[in-house]
Amino acid sequence: MCLEHTISDFLAHAEKNYFDAAPAVVAHDVPLSHLCTMRVGGRTAGVLSPPDMADFCQLLKEATDARIPYLILGAGSNVVPGDRDFCGIVFSTRQLQKVQIFETKIRAECGCLLNCLILHAAKHNLGGIERLYGIPGTVGGAVKMNAGAHGMDIATSLECATLFSPRNGEVRIVSNQELAFSYRDSLLQHNRDLVVLDATFRGVPTSREDVKQTIADVVRLRLHSQPIEFPSAGSVFRRPTEGEVWRMVDRCGLRGYCIGGAQVSSKHAGFIVNRDSASAEDICRLVGHIHACVRDACGVHLVPEIEFFHLSEEEKCHLPIL
């Protein structure tokens, strides 16, 4: 059976056997640009949005067993899909948003937005993670890449995470140390067979007024310094030990530089924005151009923080070889 028929049968199976009582959890022929904040990409054969964790795990296992290519997306805030169509399935975690409080511990499912997690904790007079407010990602993605801002990251407050292996169906709880966190990195970026189901954070008793004040300060800074008025995927490159990326990009005179519809943000030179109907190839070309200019001018090899997937060979050739 060809892959297209296998995917079609799998989507029909999911719709019939899992989602009778849940609305709009199976979608067919969906633009990937609707699923990521950079607003680029081809189309995917289907999107599954499981309404509970049991269905999520079972369908991941079945897709893996059927050798169906798939991608797991939360907010899609740190990814750039290629321009060609994806003959596979996207699993959306947007319905997996439960948050539970156990004294000072906060457990959140993988699809919970960081902002929602922080606000929910604040209602219970718990803080400790509020400086991460404004990161437009979900718990699953944030744990995977050890997302951070304003001098802290996920690893600072994460106690443990529940992981699932679609290959063998195993569910296990791992500690902060086992996740091997480092700057914008974790074990999960190097083992694609592990999926974050939920994460537990250590809250700090804090008045909700103090949490709200910190959030207000963070939001004010983001509005002033980041190009939130245009689609983007956040910071393009990881910060090297040699200094701040935006200063190096400025030194190269690239602030505001465009390739096609992709532009180095004029507000923050560490961002690439979709200024005018950019393609994934435009973004790849611009990433490669910035990398080459900074390498030649500053002697620094920048490492992309954005995750690219399902790129064509032509799109890949523009990216730096790391």
N, C-alpha and C positions, 0 to 999 in steps of 0.2 A: 504494500500500500504506500502511495506517495505521501510525503510529509504534509501537504496541504489537506489531504483527506483525513490523515491521522489527527491533525489539529482540529478540523471541523467536527470530527466524531467526538473528540475529547471535550470540546466546548458544549456540544449537545448533551453529552453524558453529565457534565457538571451542572448544566441548567436543569436537567431532568431529575437528577438524584440528590442534589445538594441545596438548590436555591429556590424551591417551590414557594417558601414563605417570605423570602427576602426580595425586595424590589431592586431592579437596575444593578445587579451584581455581575452580569455577563454582558459584555459589549463586543460587537464584531467590527472589524475593519476600522480601527481607531487611529487617528494621527498621533504619532509620538509627541508632536509639538504641543498637544493638549495635556501631556503628562509630565512635562519638565519645564522648569522656570526659564530656560534659555529660549524656549519656543522654536525649536528646530527639530528636524528628523522626518523620516519617512512614515510609513504606516505599519501598524502591527495587526496580525490576523485576528487577535482577540485580547480582551482585558478581562481578567477575573478579579473580583473584589470579594473575597470570602468574608462572611459576616461574623465568623468566630474562629478561634484558634485551632480547634479540632479539624474543621473543614480546610483551613489553610494548610496544615501539616499533611493531611491525607491527600489533597490535590497536588501538593508539591511532590510527594512521594510517587503518585501515579504518573505525573508528567515526567519525572526522572526515569521511572521504569519504562515508559513509552518512548524515551529518547526524544522528547519534544523540547526544543530550545526554549528557554524562558528567561525572563528578567524579573527581578523583584524591585518594585519602586514604591517609595513612600511619597514624599513631596516632590521628588525629582529635582531637587535644588542644587545638586552638585554633579549632574550628569549631562553629557552631550551625546545624543544618539546620531548615527550617521544618516545621510540623506536617502539611502536606499530603503526599501521596505524590509521589515523584519518578519521573516517566515517563522514565527514563534508566538509565544504567549507572554503577556505582561501580567504578573500578579501584583495587584495594588493592595497595599496594607491600610488604605484609608478608613476602612471600617473597624480596624483593630485598634481601638483607642481607649480601652479601659484603664483607669488609674485607681489604685488602692493605697490607703494610708494605714500603716501599722506603727503606731506611736510616732517615732521620728523617721521611719523608713517609708520610702515612696516607691511603689512598684508600678510601672507603666508598660503597656503593650507596645509592640514595635511601631505601630502606625500612629501613635500619639504624637502630635506636634509638640516640639519643645516648649513653645509659648504656652500651650494648654497645660502641660505638665507643671510649669512654673507657677501659673495662675492657680491651678488646683491646689498645689502645695501651700501657696500663700493663704488660701481660705482656711487652712488648718494651722496658720501661724508657723509655717516652715519655710525656711530659705536655704541659702547655701549654693543655689544654682542659678540665681536670678541674673547674674551677669551674662548668662548665655541667652537671655531674652533677645529676640530679634533674629536669631539664626533660623532661617526658613526651612528647617528640616524636621524629620521625625526621629523618634528615639532610636529606631533600628539603624538608620543611616548615620546618626550622630555617634552611636557606639562603634560602628564599623570603622569610621574614619577618625575617631577621637576628636570630634568637632570642638572648637574652642573660640573664645573671644575675650578681650579685656583681661588678659592675664590668667585665665583659667580654662580648663577643658573638661570634657566628660570624665576623664580618668580621675580628676580631682575628687569627685563625689560619688562615683559609681562603686557600689559594693559587690554586686554580682550580676550575671546575666544568664538567662535561659537560652540555650542554643539547640537547634534541631538540625539533624543531618538527613536531607532528603534521600541520600543514597542508601542508608541502612535503617532509617526510621528512628534513630536514637535521639532521645531528648536528655540533655544534661545541664546542670547548673555549674557555671564556671566562675571563679573568683576574679577580682580585678587583676591580680598578679598573673593569672593564667592567660588573660587576654593580651598580655605583652604589649601594653600601650607605649607609644612614643609619640613624638610630635606628628599630628595628623595621620597616625598610623596605628594599626593593631593587628593581631593575629588574623582577624577576619578578612583583611585585605589580601592575605596570602593563602587562605584556605577557602575556596569558593564553595565547598561542600557544607559550610556552617552558616546557618541562618539565625539571626537574632529573633527570638519570640517575644521576650520582655526583658526589662532591666530594672534593678532595684538600686535606688540612690539613698545616700545618707543625708537626711535633712538636718538643718540646724534651726533650733527654736528661734524664731524671729517674728516680730510683730508684722502684721500684714501692711501696716503703714510704712514701715522701713523697707519692706520688699517693693512696695509700689513706688517709693521714692527712687530706689535703685533702678527699677524698670524705666521710670521717666527719664532718668539721667542717661541710661543706655540708648533709649529711643531718640533722645535729642541729639546724641553724638552720631548715631547712625544716619539720621536725616540730614545732618550737616555734612557728613563725610562720604556717604556711599550713594551710588547711582540707582536708588530704588525706583526711579521713574522709568527705567528701561528694563526689559528682560535681561537677566544675566544668570550665571551659575556661581556667583560669589567670587571669592579670590581665585585667580587662575593658577597661581603657582604657590608652592609651599615656601615659607620664609627660610632663606638660607642663613647659615651662620655669619655670612659676610655682611648682612644688613637687611634693610627693608626693600622688598621687591619694587614698590612704587618709586622709590628714589632712583633705583637703577634704570627703570623704564624711563623716568624723566631725564636722566642723564643722557639717554640715547635719543631724546627728542621725540618720543613716541606718544606722548599724551595727545589724545584726539586722533591718532592715526587710524585710518580705515583700510580695510580690504573687503570689497563688496559691501554687504550690509553690516559687517562686524566692525566694531570700533573699540579702541582703547579708550576707556572712559575719561572724559575731560574733568570729571569730579574726583575720581580715584584711579590712578594709573595702574593699580593692581587688579582692576576689573576689566573684562571684555564685555561689552553690551551688544545686544541685538538692536542696532539703531534703525535698520531699515530692511526688514524681511531677509535677514542673513540666512545663509545656508550653513550646514555643518562644515562643508569644505571651506567656506569663508573663515570660520572660526579656527579650523585646523591650520590654515595658512597663516592666520594672524598669530596664533600661538607659536608656530615655528619661526616666524619672522622676529617676534620679540625674543625668543630664546637665542637666536643667532646674533641679534644685535647686542644683547646683554653679555653673551659669551665673548664677543669680540671687543666690546668696550670696557667690560669690567672683569673679565676672566672668570665669570661665575656661570656654572651650568644650572639653570633653573629647572626644578622638577614640577611638572603639572600636579595641581591638587585636584583638578577636575577629573572625573572618570569618563572616559570615552568608551563607547561600545557600538558594535555592529558597524564599524567603519569600512568603507571600500578601500582597496589597496591604494587608490589615488588619494583618498583622504588621509590614510595612514602615512603616506610618504612625506606629507608636510610637517608631521609632528617630530619633535626631537627624539633621537634614538638614545635611550637611557640604559 
